[in-house]
Amino acid sequence: MLPGKGSEHVELERLRQLRREWGLTQAQAAKAAGMSLSAYRELERGKRRRPTVRDVLPLALFYQVSLDYLLELTDERTPYA
């Protein structure tokens, strides 16, 4: 399980922010990351219980940000670049 804010449900607000910055719909972002639209929506809305690295790594790679940034563990988008 990835770290959250004391809950099994982790809303990925930054996921929504990145999608909007890129000018994408949820369907476009899901397709680009190789996941179903329903899985993407669940992650973005915090409905997916216990998201794993397997769930969010494709999104971090697509948006070219670190997992730490996506999970709000840092404010630096690419701290290891």
Residue pairs with C-beta under 8 A, 6 or more apart in sequence:
1 8
1 50
1 51
1 52
2 10
2 50
2 51
2 52
2 53
2 56
2 67
2 71
3 71
3 73
4 10
8 49
8 50
9 46
9 47
9 48
9 49
10 46
10 51
10 71
11 44
11 45
11 46
12 43
12 44
12 46
12 51
12 56
12 70
12 71
13 72
14 65
14 69
14 70
14 71
14 72
15 43
15 44
15 59
15 70
16 44
18 63
18 65
18 70
19 25
19 26
19 29
19 44
22 29
22 63
24 32
26 37
26 40
26 41
26 44
27 37
29 40
29 59
29 62
30 36
30 37
30 39
30 40
30 41
32 62
33 40
33 58
33 59
33 61
33 62
34 58
35 58
39 48
39 55
41 47
42 48
43 51
43 55
43 56
43 59
48 55
53 67
56 67
56 70
56 71
57 67
59 70
60 66
60 67
60 69
60 70
63 70
64 77
64 78
65 77
65 78
66 74
66 76
66 77
66 78
66 79
66 80
67 73
68 74
68 76
68 79
69 75
69 76
69 77
69 78
69 79
